[in-house]
Amino acid sequence: MIAKLKKVWFVVCTLILSLFSNAVLANSLEGFRVWPSPDETRVVIDLKSEVEYSYFTLTSPNRLVVDLKKTTLNTKLPVVVKDSPVLSRVRKSSPPEKSTYRLVFELKKQVKPELFKLAPTPGGNTAIA
């Protein structure tokens, strides 16, 4: 009986610790800001904290894929972009790893993307432009 209680207690503690560690490690994608102009479109990805990311492009159709490590979604997708000469929509896709969040930017033409981190805002949020 005591051995069974110890086993149950161990399982409960393990579950609580794994949930807590995932909550501590998980970043949150809070939203998007899009500024279309005649020549280009700037997109800012707002995040709860600094994130490790990678990206690549695909053709036929043209897309920019951004992988945000240890990140969850806290905003609505897909996002339809109007009045942009290069971007039509932002959506999610299947990530390479469970803890990664994959964004796909559907493009109207082939582009050379420029991604960089912005300085944190006074509220502590960070962004990728």
Backbone atoms as SQL, in Angstrom:
CREATE TABLE atoms (id INTEGER PRIMARY KEY, chain TEXT, resi INTEGER, resn TEXT, atom TEXT, x REAL, y REAL, z REAL);
INSERT INTO atoms VALUES
  (1, 'A', 1, 'MET', 'N', 0.820, -1.193, 0.000),
  (2, 'A', 1, 'MET', 'CA', 0.000, 0.000, 0.000),
  (3, 'A', 1, 'MET', 'C', 0.868, 1.263, 0.000),
  (4, 'A', 2, 'ILE', 'N', 1.894, 1.295, 0.861),
  (5, 'A', 2, 'ILE', 'CA', 2.772, 2.457, 0.937),
  (6, 'A', 2, 'ILE', 'C', 3.563, 2.593, -0.365),
  (7, 'A', 3, 'ALA', 'N', 4.007, 1.469, -0.919),
  (8, 'A', 3, 'ALA', 'CA', 4.752, 1.502, -2.176),
  (9, 'A', 3, 'ALA', 'C', 3.874, 2.066, -3.295),
  (10, 'A', 4, 'LYS', 'N', 2.601, 1.704, -3.294),
  (11, 'A', 4, 'LYS', 'CA', 1.667, 2.189, -4.308),
  (12, 'A', 4, 'LYS', 'C', 1.446, 3.695, -4.149),
  (13, 'A', 5, 'LEU', 'N', 1.319, 4.177, -2.915),
  (14, 'A', 5, 'LEU', 'CA', 1.150, 5.613, -2.658),
  (15, 'A', 5, 'LEU', 'C', 2.395, 6.391, -3.086),
  (16, 'A', 6, 'LYS', 'N', 3.577, 5.828, -2.813),
  (17, 'A', 6, 'LYS', 'CA', 4.814, 6.483, -3.225),
  (18, 'A', 6, 'LYS', 'C', 4.878, 6.593, -4.741),
  (19, 'A', 7, 'LYS', 'N', 4.452, 5.545, -5.440),
  (20, 'A', 7, 'LYS', 'CA', 4.475, 5.551, -6.899),
  (21, 'A', 7, 'LYS', 'C', 3.510, 6.611, -7.439),
  (22, 'A', 8, 'VAL', 'N', 2.310, 6.691, -6.884),
  (23, 'A', 8, 'VAL', 'CA', 1.327, 7.684, -7.301),
  (24, 'A', 8, 'VAL', 'C', 1.861, 9.083, -7.014),
  (25, 'A', 9, 'TRP', 'N', 2.440, 9.288, -5.837),
  (26, 'A', 9, 'TRP', 'CA', 2.994, 10.581, -5.467),
  (27, 'A', 9, 'TRP', 'C', 4.112, 10.981, -6.428),
  (28, 'A', 10, 'PHE', 'N', 4.964, 10.030, -6.792),
  (29, 'A', 10, 'PHE', 'CA', 6.045, 10.291, -7.735),
  (30, 'A', 10, 'PHE', 'C', 5.493, 10.718, -9.096),
  (31, 'A', 11, 'VAL', 'N', 4.471, 10.026, -9.579),
  (32, 'A', 11, 'VAL', 'CA', 3.861, 10.359, -10.864),
  (33, 'A', 11, 'VAL', 'C', 3.243, 11.757, -10.823),
  (34, 'A', 12, 'VAL', 'N', 2.538, 12.078, -9.746),
  (35, 'A', 12, 'VAL', 'CA', 1.923, 13.399, -9.601),
  (36, 'A', 12, 'VAL', 'C', 2.995, 14.486, -9.564),
  (37, 'A', 13, 'CYS', 'N', 4.037, 14.285, -8.799),
  (38, 'A', 13, 'CYS', 'CA', 5.125, 15.268, -8.726),
  (39, 'A', 13, 'CYS', 'C', 5.800, 15.448, -10.076),
  (40, 'A', 14, 'THR', 'N', 6.033, 14.364, -10.781),
  (41, 'A', 14, 'THR', 'CA', 6.657, 14.434, -12.103),
  (42, 'A', 14, 'THR', 'C', 5.779, 15.232, -13.061),
  (43, 'A', 15, 'LEU', 'N', 4.482, 14.998, -13.049),
  (44, 'A', 15, 'LEU', 'CA', 3.570, 15.749, -13.921),
  (45, 'A', 15, 'LEU', 'C', 3.573, 17.232, -13.587),
  (46, 'A', 16, 'ILE', 'N', 3.530, 17.559, -12.315),
  (47, 'A', 16, 'ILE', 'CA', 3.536, 18.970, -11.901),
  (48, 'A', 16, 'ILE', 'C', 4.831, 19.638, -12.327),
  (49, 'A', 17, 'LEU', 'N', 5.963, 18.980, -12.113),
  (50, 'A', 17, 'LEU', 'CA', 7.246, 19.552, -12.509),
  (51, 'A', 17, 'LEU', 'C', 7.355, 19.722, -14.016),
  (52, 'A', 18, 'SER', 'N', 6.855, 18.750, -14.790),
  (53, 'A', 18, 'SER', 'CA', 6.942, 18.887, -16.244),
  (54, 'A', 18, 'SER', 'C', 6.046, 20.006, -16.740),
  (55, 'A', 19, 'LEU', 'N', 4.872, 20.178, -16.168),
  (56, 'A', 19, 'LEU', 'CA', 4.005, 21.289, -16.550),
  (57, 'A', 19, 'LEU', 'C', 4.633, 22.619, -16.171),
  (58, 'A', 20, 'PHE', 'N', 5.223, 22.701, -14.993),
  (59, 'A', 20, 'PHE', 'CA', 5.865, 23.931, -14.542),
  (60, 'A', 20, 'PHE', 'C', 7.058, 24.282, -15.428),
  (61, 'A', 21, 'SER', 'N', 7.884, 23.296, -15.762),
  (62, 'A', 21, 'SER', 'CA', 9.056, 23.575, -16.588),
  (63, 'A', 21, 'SER', 'C', 8.649, 24.013, -17.984),
  (64, 'A', 22, 'ASN', 'N', 7.589, 23.427, -18.558),
  (65, 'A', 22, 'ASN', 'CA', 7.117, 23.863, -19.867),
  (66, 'A', 22, 'ASN', 'C', 6.595, 25.286, -19.805),
  (67, 'A', 23, 'ALA', 'N', 5.917, 25.652, -18.749),
  (68, 'A', 23, 'ALA', 'CA', 5.395, 27.014, -18.613),
  (69, 'A', 23, 'ALA', 'C', 6.530, 28.016, -18.471),
  (70, 'A', 24, 'VAL', 'N', 7.582, 27.648, -17.768),
  (71, 'A', 24, 'VAL', 'CA', 8.708, 28.552, -17.567),
  (72, 'A', 24, 'VAL', 'C', 9.503, 28.715, -18.860),
  (73, 'A', 25, 'LEU', 'N', 9.692, 27.637, -19.597),
  (74, 'A', 25, 'LEU', 'CA', 10.504, 27.679, -20.800),
  (75, 'A', 25, 'LEU', 'C', 9.768, 28.249, -21.999),
  (76, 'A', 26, 'ALA', 'N', 8.450, 28.180, -22.020),
  (77, 'A', 26, 'ALA', 'CA', 7.688, 28.564, -23.204),
  (78, 'A', 26, 'ALA', 'C', 7.627, 30.072, -23.379),
  (79, 'A', 27, 'ASN', 'N', 7.962, 30.502, -24.578),
  (80, 'A', 27, 'ASN', 'CA', 7.782, 31.885, -24.968),
  (81, 'A', 27, 'ASN', 'C', 6.383, 31.990, -25.562),
  (82, 'A', 28, 'SER', 'N', 5.936, 33.186, -25.814),
  (83, 'A', 28, 'SER', 'CA', 4.599, 33.371, -26.343),
  (84, 'A', 28, 'SER', 'C', 4.614, 34.370, -27.492),
  (85, 'A', 29, 'LEU', 'N', 4.056, 33.962, -28.622),
  (86, 'A', 29, 'LEU', 'CA', 3.897, 34.859, -29.755),
  (87, 'A', 29, 'LEU', 'C', 2.632, 35.673, -29.487),
  (88, 'A', 30, 'GLU', 'N', 2.800, 36.972, -29.251),
  (89, 'A', 30, 'GLU', 'CA', 1.698, 37.829, -28.804),
  (90, 'A', 30, 'GLU', 'C', 0.944, 38.507, -29.948),
  (91, 'A', 31, 'GLY', 'N', 1.576, 38.688, -31.109),
  (92, 'A', 31, 'GLY', 'CA', 0.884, 39.341, -32.208),
  (93, 'A', 31, 'GLY', 'C', 1.804, 39.722, -33.347),
  (94, 'A', 32, 'PHE', 'N', 1.196, 40.328, -34.373),
  (95, 'A', 32, 'PHE', 'CA', 1.899, 40.779, -35.566),
  (96, 'A', 32, 'PHE', 'C', 1.560, 42.240, -35.820),
  (97, 'A', 33, 'ARG', 'N', 2.534, 42.958, -36.337),
  (98, 'A', 33, 'ARG', 'CA', 2.283, 44.307, -36.852),
  (99, 'A', 33, 'ARG', 'C', 2.801, 44.323, -38.283),
  (100, 'A', 34, 'VAL', 'N', 1.971, 44.783, -39.214),
  (101, 'A', 34, 'VAL', 'CA', 2.309, 44.756, -40.635),
  (102, 'A', 34, 'VAL', 'C', 2.206, 46.167, -41.200),
  (103, 'A', 35, 'TRP', 'N', 3.280, 46.610, -41.905),
  (104, 'A', 35, 'TRP', 'CA', 3.299, 47.918, -42.558),
  (105, 'A', 35, 'TRP', 'C', 3.616, 47.718, -44.036),
  (106, 'A', 36, 'PRO', 'N', 2.578, 47.635, -44.880),
  (107, 'A', 36, 'PRO', 'CA', 2.853, 47.550, -46.319),
  (108, 'A', 36, 'PRO', 'C', 3.202, 48.920, -46.897),
  (109, 'A', 37, 'SER', 'N', 4.109, 48.935, -47.853),
  (110, 'A', 37, 'SER', 'CA', 4.433, 50.148, -48.597),
  (111, 'A', 37, 'SER', 'C', 4.551, 49.731, -50.064),
  (112, 'A', 38, 'PRO', 'N', 4.659, 50.680, -50.996),
  (113, 'A', 38, 'PRO', 'CA', 4.713, 50.307, -52.409),
  (114, 'A', 38, 'PRO', 'C', 5.879, 49.387, -52.784),
  (115, 'A', 39, 'ASP', 'N', 7.001, 49.510, -52.076),
  (116, 'A', 39, 'ASP', 'CA', 8.186, 48.729, -52.443),
  (117, 'A', 39, 'ASP', 'C', 8.455, 47.512, -51.568),
  (118, 'A', 40, 'GLU', 'N', 7.983, 47.550, -50.328),
  (119, 'A', 40, 'GLU', 'CA', 8.282, 46.472, -49.382),
  (120, 'A', 40, 'GLU', 'C', 7.195, 46.399, -48.326),
  (121, 'A', 41, 'THR', 'N', 7.293, 45.379, -47.515),
  (122, 'A', 41, 'THR', 'CA', 6.371, 45.233, -46.382),
  (123, 'A', 41, 'THR', 'C', 7.187, 44.852, -45.167),
  (124, 'A', 42, 'ARG', 'N', 6.983, 45.574, -44.078),
  (125, 'A', 42, 'ARG', 'CA', 7.662, 45.244, -42.827),
  (126, 'A', 42, 'ARG', 'C', 6.665, 44.538, -41.924),
  (127, 'A', 43, 'VAL', 'N', 7.114, 43.432, -41.341),
  (128, 'A', 43, 'VAL', 'CA', 6.312, 42.675, -40.384),
  (129, 'A', 43, 'VAL', 'C', 7.102, 42.608, -39.091),
  (130, 'A', 44, 'VAL', 'N', 6.446, 42.918, -37.989),
  (131, 'A', 44, 'VAL', 'CA', 7.069, 42.775, -36.674),
  (132, 'A', 44, 'VAL', 'C', 6.315, 41.680, -35.932),
  (133, 'A', 45, 'ILE', 'N', 7.055, 40.701, -35.437),
  (134, 'A', 45, 'ILE', 'CA', 6.484, 39.600, -34.656),
  (135, 'A', 45, 'ILE', 'C', 6.712, 39.944, -33.194),
  (136, 'A', 46, 'ASP', 'N', 5.636, 40.181, -32.457),
  (137, 'A', 46, 'ASP', 'CA', 5.747, 40.529, -31.042),
  (138, 'A', 46, 'ASP', 'C', 5.771, 39.267, -30.195),
  (139, 'A', 47, 'LEU', 'N', 6.772, 39.180, -29.313),
  (140, 'A', 47, 'LEU', 'CA', 6.971, 38.004, -28.464),
  (141, 'A', 47, 'LEU', 'C', 7.057, 38.413, -27.007),
  (142, 'A', 48, 'LYS', 'N', 6.721, 37.485, -26.132),
  (143, 'A', 48, 'LYS', 'CA', 6.778, 37.755, -24.693),
  (144, 'A', 48, 'LYS', 'C', 8.211, 37.950, -24.213),
  (145, 'A', 49, 'SER', 'N', 9.137, 37.178, -24.772),
  (146, 'A', 49, 'SER', 'CA', 10.545, 37.303, -24.389),
  (147, 'A', 49, 'SER', 'C', 11.420, 36.978, -25.596),
  (148, 'A', 50, 'GLU', 'N', 12.714, 37.173, -25.441),
  (149, 'A', 50, 'GLU', 'CA', 13.639, 36.923, -26.548),
  (150, 'A', 50, 'GLU', 'C', 13.546, 35.469, -26.984),
  (151, 'A', 51, 'VAL', 'N', 13.695, 35.246, -28.276),
  (152, 'A', 51, 'VAL', 'CA', 13.504, 33.906, -28.829),
  (153, 'A', 51, 'VAL', 'C', 14.664, 33.530, -29.737),
  (154, 'A', 52, 'GLU', 'N', 14.955, 32.250, -29.768),
  (155, 'A', 52, 'GLU', 'CA', 15.894, 31.713, -30.736),
  (156, 'A', 52, 'GLU', 'C', 15.065, 31.349, -31.966),
  (157, 'A', 53, 'TYR', 'N', 15.511, 31.771, -33.145),
  (158, 'A', 53, 'TYR', 'CA', 14.728, 31.504, -34.347),
  (159, 'A', 53, 'TYR', 'C', 15.632, 31.144, -35.519),
  (160, 'A', 54, 'SER', 'N', 15.024, 30.543, -36.531),
  (161, 'A', 54, 'SER', 'CA', 15.703, 30.266, -37.791),
  (162, 'A', 54, 'SER', 'C', 14.679, 30.479, -38.897),
  (163, 'A', 55, 'TYR', 'N', 15.168, 30.639, -40.128),
  (164, 'A', 55, 'TYR', 'CA', 14.248, 30.848, -41.234),
  (165, 'A', 55, 'TYR', 'C', 14.844, 30.349, -42.542),
  (166, 'A', 56, 'PHE', 'N', 13.965, 30.120, -43.514),
  (167, 'A', 56, 'PHE', 'CA', 14.376, 29.729, -44.854),
  (168, 'A', 56, 'PHE', 'C', 13.253, 30.095, -45.813),
  (169, 'A', 57, 'THR', 'N', 13.554, 30.110, -47.110),
  (170, 'A', 57, 'THR', 'CA', 12.546, 30.423, -48.113),
  (171, 'A', 57, 'THR', 'C', 12.251, 29.186, -48.955),
  (172, 'A', 58, 'LEU', 'N', 11.070, 29.181, -49.535),
  (173, 'A', 58, 'LEU', 'CA', 10.631, 28.122, -50.434),
  (174, 'A', 58, 'LEU', 'C', 10.048, 28.767, -51.688),
  (175, 'A', 59, 'THR', 'N', 10.048, 28.022, -52.791),
  (176, 'A', 59, 'THR', 'CA', 9.458, 28.520, -54.027),
  (177, 'A', 59, 'THR', 'C', 8.372, 27.571, -54.506),
  (178, 'A', 60, 'SER', 'N', 7.558, 28.064, -55.432),
  (179, 'A', 60, 'SER', 'CA', 6.470, 27.292, -56.071),
  (180, 'A', 60, 'SER', 'C', 5.479, 26.731, -55.068),
  (181, 'A', 61, 'PRO', 'N', 4.759, 27.507, -54.354),
  (182, 'A', 61, 'PRO', 'CA', 4.691, 28.965, -54.328),
  (183, 'A', 61, 'PRO', 'C', 5.757, 29.564, -53.393),
  (184, 'A', 62, 'ASN', 'N', 5.957, 30.864, -53.528),
  (185, 'A', 62, 'ASN', 'CA', 6.963, 31.565, -52.727),
  (186, 'A', 62, 'ASN', 'C', 6.488, 31.714, -51.288),
  (187, 'A', 63, 'ARG', 'N', 7.381, 31.324, -50.362),
  (188, 'A', 63, 'ARG', 'CA', 7.066, 31.411, -48.933),
  (189, 'A', 63, 'ARG', 'C', 8.327, 31.694, -48.146),
  (190, 'A', 64, 'LEU', 'N', 8.139, 32.348, -47.009),
  (191, 'A', 64, 'LEU', 'CA', 9.176, 32.521, -46.001),
  (192, 'A', 64, 'LEU', 'C', 8.710, 31.733, -44.791),
  (193, 'A', 65, 'VAL', 'N', 9.562, 30.846, -44.290),
  (194, 'A', 65, 'VAL', 'CA', 9.215, 30.010, -43.142),
  (195, 'A', 65, 'VAL', 'C', 10.096, 30.431, -41.972),
  (196, 'A', 66, 'VAL', 'N', 9.468, 30.736, -40.828),
  (197, 'A', 66, 'VAL', 'CA', 10.191, 31.154, -39.630),
  (198, 'A', 66, 'VAL', 'C', 9.860, 30.181, -38.504),
  (199, 'A', 67, 'ASP', 'N', 10.889, 29.585, -37.917),
  (200, 'A', 67, 'ASP', 'CA', 10.724, 28.673, -36.786),
  (201, 'A', 67, 'ASP', 'C', 11.110, 29.403, -35.505),
  (202, 'A', 68, 'LEU', 'N', 10.187, 29.474, -34.565),
  (203, 'A', 68, 'LEU', 'CA', 10.413, 30.115, -33.266),
  (204, 'A', 68, 'LEU', 'C', 10.547, 29.010, -32.223),
  (205, 'A', 69, 'LYS', 'N', 11.723, 28.873, -31.660),
  (206, 'A', 69, 'LYS', 'CA', 11.986, 27.790, -30.704),
  (207, 'A', 69, 'LYS', 'C', 11.308, 28.071, -29.355),
  (208, 'A', 70, 'LYS', 'N', 10.802, 27.026, -28.724),
  (209, 'A', 70, 'LYS', 'CA', 10.172, 27.085, -27.398),
  (210, 'A', 70, 'LYS', 'C', 9.125, 28.198, -27.330),
  (211, 'A', 71, 'THR', 'N', 8.249, 28.234, -28.328),
  (212, 'A', 71, 'THR', 'CA', 7.260, 29.301, -28.424),
  (213, 'A', 71, 'THR', 'C', 5.869, 28.726, -28.648),
  (214, 'A', 72, 'THR', 'N', 4.888, 29.351, -28.024),
  (215, 'A', 72, 'THR', 'CA', 3.491, 29.001, -28.231),
  (216, 'A', 72, 'THR', 'C', 2.763, 30.198, -28.818),
  (217, 'A', 73, 'LEU', 'N', 1.574, 29.966, -29.337),
  (218, 'A', 73, 'LEU', 'CA', 0.788, 31.018, -29.967),
  (219, 'A', 73, 'LEU', 'C', -0.178, 31.644, -28.980),
  (220, 'A', 74, 'ASN', 'N', -0.222, 32.979, -28.960),
  (221, 'A', 74, 'ASN', 'CA', -1.159, 33.696, -28.106),
  (222, 'A', 74, 'ASN', 'C', -1.867, 34.786, -28.923),
  (223, 'A', 75, 'THR', 'N', -2.051, 34.513, -30.224),
  (224, 'A', 75, 'THR', 'CA', -2.736, 35.436, -31.122),
  (225, 'A', 75, 'THR', 'C', -3.456, 34.618, -32.188),
  (226, 'A', 76, 'LYS', 'N', -4.265, 35.270, -32.991),
  (227, 'A', 76, 'LYS', 'CA', -5.044, 34.558, -34.008),
  (228, 'A', 76, 'LYS', 'C', -4.258, 34.410, -35.308),
  (229, 'A', 77, 'LEU', 'N', -4.339, 33.231, -35.892),
  (230, 'A', 77, 'LEU', 'CA', -3.814, 32.953, -37.220),
  (231, 'A', 77, 'LEU', 'C', -4.872, 32.190, -37.991),
  (232, 'A', 78, 'PRO', 'N', -4.935, 32.325, -39.280),
  (233, 'A', 78, 'PRO', 'CA', -4.058, 33.089, -40.153),
  (234, 'A', 78, 'PRO', 'C', -4.376, 34.578, -40.123),
  (235, 'A', 79, 'VAL', 'N', -3.396, 35.354, -40.580),
  (236, 'A', 79, 'VAL', 'CA', -3.551, 36.800, -40.725),
  (237, 'A', 79, 'VAL', 'C', -3.501, 37.106, -42.220),
  (238, 'A', 80, 'VAL', 'N', -4.553, 37.715, -42.737),
  (239, 'A', 80, 'VAL', 'CA', -4.594, 38.109, -44.143),
  (240, 'A', 80, 'VAL', 'C', -4.040, 39.527, -44.242),
  (241, 'A', 81, 'VAL', 'N', -3.121, 39.732, -45.182),
  (242, 'A', 81, 'VAL', 'CA', -2.471, 41.030, -45.347),
  (243, 'A', 81, 'VAL', 'C', -2.980, 41.675, -46.633),
  (244, 'A', 82, 'LYS', 'N', -3.513, 42.872, -46.501),
  (245, 'A', 82, 'LYS', 'CA', -4.006, 43.615, -47.657),
  (246, 'A', 82, 'LYS', 'C', -3.037, 44.740, -47.985),
  (247, 'A', 83, 'ASP', 'N', -3.062, 45.192, -49.220),
  (248, 'A', 83, 'ASP', 'CA', -2.268, 46.341, -49.681),
  (249, 'A', 83, 'ASP', 'C', -0.770, 46.113, -49.627),
  (250, 'A', 84, 'SER', 'N', -0.312, 44.874, -49.620),
  (251, 'A', 84, 'SER', 'CA', 1.121, 44.592, -49.630),
  (252, 'A', 84, 'SER', 'C', 1.520, 44.082, -51.008),
  (253, 'A', 85, 'PRO', 'N', 2.612, 44.608, -51.556),
  (254, 'A', 85, 'PRO', 'CA', 3.070, 44.104, -52.850),
  (255, 'A', 85, 'PRO', 'C', 3.761, 42.736, -52.764),
  (256, 'A', 86, 'VAL', 'N', 4.100, 42.304, -51.543),
  (257, 'A', 86, 'VAL', 'CA', 4.851, 41.050, -51.414),
  (258, 'A', 86, 'VAL', 'C', 4.192, 39.991, -50.523),
  (259, 'A', 87, 'LEU', 'N', 3.383, 40.377, -49.567),
  (260, 'A', 87, 'LEU', 'CA', 2.850, 39.440, -48.580),
  (261, 'A', 87, 'LEU', 'C', 1.337, 39.325, -48.684),
  (262, 'A', 88, 'SER', 'N', 0.829, 38.085, -48.724),
  (263, 'A', 88, 'SER', 'CA', -0.620, 37.902, -48.795),
  (264, 'A', 88, 'SER', 'C', -1.213, 37.346, -47.504),
  (265, 'A', 89, 'ARG', 'N', -0.458, 36.492, -46.793),
  (266, 'A', 89, 'ARG', 'CA', -1.021, 35.858, -45.607),
  (267, 'A', 89, 'ARG', 'C', 0.078, 35.303, -44.720),
  (268, 'A', 90, 'VAL', 'N', -0.192, 35.243, -43.405),
  (269, 'A', 90, 'VAL', 'CA', 0.689, 34.599, -42.432),
  (270, 'A', 90, 'VAL', 'C', -0.122, 33.494, -41.781),
  (271, 'A', 91, 'ARG', 'N', 0.430, 32.292, -41.743),
  (272, 'A', 91, 'ARG', 'CA', -0.271, 31.148, -41.165),
  (273, 'A', 91, 'ARG', 'C', 0.714, 30.273, -40.410),
  (274, 'A', 92, 'LYS', 'N', 0.178, 29.285, -39.697),
  (275, 'A', 92, 'LYS', 'CA', 1.047, 28.330, -39.006),
  (276, 'A', 92, 'LYS', 'C', 1.227, 27.097, -39.877),
  (277, 'A', 93, 'SER', 'N', 2.220, 26.300, -39.539),
  (278, 'A', 93, 'SER', 'CA', 2.482, 25.052, -40.244),
  (279, 'A', 93, 'SER', 'C', 3.049, 24.040, -39.254),
  (280, 'A', 94, 'SER', 'N', 3.217, 22.824, -39.708),
  (281, 'A', 94, 'SER', 'CA', 3.771, 21.766, -38.856),
  (282, 'A', 94, 'SER', 'C', 5.242, 22.046, -38.569),
  (283, 'A', 95, 'PRO', 'N', 5.615, 22.121, -37.289),
  (284, 'A', 95, 'PRO', 'CA', 7.004, 22.427, -36.932),
  (285, 'A', 95, 'PRO', 'C', 7.895, 21.186, -37.007),
  (286, 'A', 96, 'PRO', 'N', 9.210, 21.394, -37.090),
  (287, 'A', 96, 'PRO', 'CA', 10.141, 20.268, -37.112),
  (288, 'A', 96, 'PRO', 'C', 10.260, 19.585, -35.751),
  (289, 'A', 97, 'GLU', 'N', 9.982, 20.335, -34.679),
  (290, 'A', 97, 'GLU', 'CA', 10.035, 19.806, -33.314),
  (291, 'A', 97, 'GLU', 'C', 8.782, 20.252, -32.571),
  (292, 'A', 98, 'LYS', 'N', 8.404, 19.488, -31.572),
  (293, 'A', 98, 'LYS', 'CA', 7.189, 19.784, -30.806),
  (294, 'A', 98, 'LYS', 'C', 7.243, 21.145, -30.103),
  (295, 'A', 99, 'SER', 'N', 8.405, 21.563, -29.642),
  (296, 'A', 99, 'SER', 'CA', 8.528, 22.814, -28.878),
  (297, 'A', 99, 'SER', 'C', 8.738, 24.038, -29.770),
  (298, 'A', 100, 'THR', 'N', 8.711, 23.847, -31.084),
  (299, 'A', 100, 'THR', 'CA', 8.921, 24.942, -32.025),
  (300, 'A', 100, 'THR', 'C', 7.593, 25.361, -32.634),
  (301, 'A', 101, 'TYR', 'N', 7.425, 26.671, -32.851),
  (302, 'A', 101, 'TYR', 'CA', 6.241, 27.172, -33.533),
  (303, 'A', 101, 'TYR', 'C', 6.676, 27.647, -34.914),
  (304, 'A', 102, 'ARG', 'N', 6.022, 27.133, -35.956),
  (305, 'A', 102, 'ARG', 'CA', 6.406, 27.465, -37.333),
  (306, 'A', 102, 'ARG', 'C', 5.398, 28.423, -37.952),
  (307, 'A', 103, 'LEU', 'N', 5.908, 29.556, -38.436),
  (308, 'A', 103, 'LEU', 'CA', 5.114, 30.535, -39.166),
  (309, 'A', 103, 'LEU', 'C', 5.457, 30.448, -40.645),
  (310, 'A', 104, 'VAL', 'N', 4.440, 30.567, -41.490),
  (311, 'A', 104, 'VAL', 'CA', 4.651, 30.597, -42.931),
  (312, 'A', 104, 'VAL', 'C', 4.087, 31.908, -43.460),
  (313, 'A', 105, 'PHE', 'N', 4.944, 32.668, -44.123),
  (314, 'A', 105, 'PHE', 'CA', 4.549, 33.919, -44.754),
  (315, 'A', 105, 'PHE', 'C', 4.350, 33.617, -46.234),
  (316, 'A', 106, 'GLU', 'N', 3.105, 33.669, -46.692),
  (317, 'A', 106, 'GLU', 'CA', 2.811, 33.402, -48.099),
  (318, 'A', 106, 'GLU', 'C', 3.104, 34.675, -48.898),
  (319, 'A', 107, 'LEU', 'N', 4.006, 34.550, -49.871),
  (320, 'A', 107, 'LEU', 'CA', 4.511, 35.697, -50.609),
  (321, 'A', 107, 'LEU', 'C', 3.914, 35.766, -52.019),
  (322, 'A', 108, 'LYS', 'N', 3.773, 36.968, -52.520),
  (323, 'A', 108, 'LYS', 'CA', 3.262, 37.185, -53.874),
  (324, 'A', 108, 'LYS', 'C', 4.375, 37.081, -54.920),
  (325, 'A', 109, 'LYS', 'N', 5.614, 37.251, -54.483),
  (326, 'A', 109, 'LYS', 'CA', 6.759, 37.150, -55.380),
  (327, 'A', 109, 'LYS', 'C', 7.979, 36.741, -54.562),
  (328, 'A', 110, 'GLN', 'N', 9.034, 36.363, -55.261),
  (329, 'A', 110, 'GLN', 'CA', 10.262, 35.962, -54.582),
  (330, 'A', 110, 'GLN', 'C', 10.933, 37.201, -53.975),
  (331, 'A', 111, 'VAL', 'N', 11.365, 37.088, -52.731),
  (332, 'A', 111, 'VAL', 'CA', 12.003, 38.199, -52.032),
  (333, 'A', 111, 'VAL', 'C', 13.251, 37.712, -51.313),
  (334, 'A', 112, 'LYS', 'N', 14.086, 38.661, -50.945),
  (335, 'A', 112, 'LYS', 'CA', 15.245, 38.367, -50.096),
  (336, 'A', 112, 'LYS', 'C', 14.902, 38.907, -48.706),
  (337, 'A', 113, 'PRO', 'N', 14.508, 38.039, -47.777),
  (338, 'A', 113, 'PRO', 'CA', 14.072, 38.524, -46.468),
  (339, 'A', 113, 'PRO', 'C', 15.234, 39.023, -45.620),
  (340, 'A', 114, 'GLU', 'N', 14.945, 39.998, -44.792),
  (341, 'A', 114, 'GLU', 'CA', 15.903, 40.513, -43.819),
  (342, 'A', 114, 'GLU', 'C', 15.259, 40.409, -42.448),
  (343, 'A', 115, 'LEU', 'N', 15.720, 39.468, -41.632),
  (344, 'A', 115, 'LEU', 'CA', 15.183, 39.273, -40.293),
  (345, 'A', 115, 'LEU', 'C', 16.212, 39.716, -39.267),
  (346, 'A', 116, 'PHE', 'N', 15.746, 40.399, -38.228),
  (347, 'A', 116, 'PHE', 'CA', 16.628, 40.832, -37.155),
  (348, 'A', 116, 'PHE', 'C', 15.801, 41.064, -35.905),
  (349, 'A', 117, 'LYS', 'N', 16.468, 40.977, -34.757),
  (350, 'A', 117, 'LYS', 'CA', 15.796, 41.210, -33.476),
  (351, 'A', 117, 'LYS', 'C', 15.769, 42.695, -33.179),
  (352, 'A', 118, 'LEU', 'N', 14.655, 43.152, -32.627),
  (353, 'A', 118, 'LEU', 'CA', 14.528, 44.534, -32.176),
  (354, 'A', 118, 'LEU', 'C', 14.799, 44.591, -30.681),
  (355, 'A', 119, 'ALA', 'N', 15.158, 45.748, -30.188),
  (356, 'A', 119, 'ALA', 'CA', 15.383, 45.929, -28.751),
  (357, 'A', 119, 'ALA', 'C', 14.068, 45.718, -27.998),
  (358, 'A', 120, 'PRO', 'N', 14.120, 45.189, -26.783),
  (359, 'A', 120, 'PRO', 'CA', 12.906, 44.984, -25.996),
  (360, 'A', 120, 'PRO', 'C', 12.176, 46.306, -25.746),
  (361, 'A', 121, 'THR', 'N', 10.856, 46.219, -25.662),
  (362, 'A', 121, 'THR', 'CA', 10.047, 47.397, -25.339),
  (363, 'A', 121, 'THR', 'C', 10.102, 47.658, -23.837),
  (364, 'A', 122, 'PRO', 'N', 9.658, 48.829, -23.375),
  (365, 'A', 122, 'PRO', 'CA', 9.669, 49.108, -21.932),
  (366, 'A', 122, 'PRO', 'C', 8.892, 48.065, -21.117),
  (367, 'A', 123, 'GLY', 'N', 7.893, 47.446, -21.714),
  (368, 'A', 123, 'GLY', 'CA', 7.124, 46.413, -21.017),
  (369, 'A', 123, 'GLY', 'C', 7.835, 45.070, -20.962),
  (370, 'A', 124, 'GLY', 'N', 8.994, 44.972, -21.626),
  (371, 'A', 124, 'GLY', 'CA', 9.769, 43.731, -21.578),
  (372, 'A', 124, 'GLY', 'C', 9.576, 42.844, -22.777),
  (373, 'A', 125, 'ASN', 'N', 8.620, 43.149, -23.661),
  (374, 'A', 125, 'ASN', 'CA', 8.410, 42.309, -24.841),
  (375, 'A', 125, 'ASN', 'C', 9.523, 42.533, -25.850),
  (376, 'A', 126, 'THR', 'N', 9.808, 41.497, -26.628),
  (377, 'A', 126, 'THR', 'CA', 10.803, 41.609, -27.686),
  (378, 'A', 126, 'THR', 'C', 10.115, 41.374, -29.014),
  (379, 'A', 127, 'ALA', 'N', 10.833, 41.623, -30.102),
  (380, 'A', 127, 'ALA', 'CA', 10.240, 41.481, -31.425),
  (381, 'A', 127, 'ALA', 'C', 11.288, 41.099, -32.435),
  (382, 'A', 128, 'ILE', 'N', 10.812, 40.507, -33.522),
  (383, 'A', 128, 'ILE', 'CA', 11.627, 40.207, -34.691),
  (384, 'A', 128, 'ILE', 'C', 11.016, 40.977, -35.841),
  (385, 'A', 129, 'ALA', 'N', 11.839, 41.670, -36.600),
  (386, 'A', 129, 'ALA', 'CA', 11.341, 42.413, -37.769),
  (387, 'A', 129, 'ALA', 'C', 11.936, 41.807, -39.013);
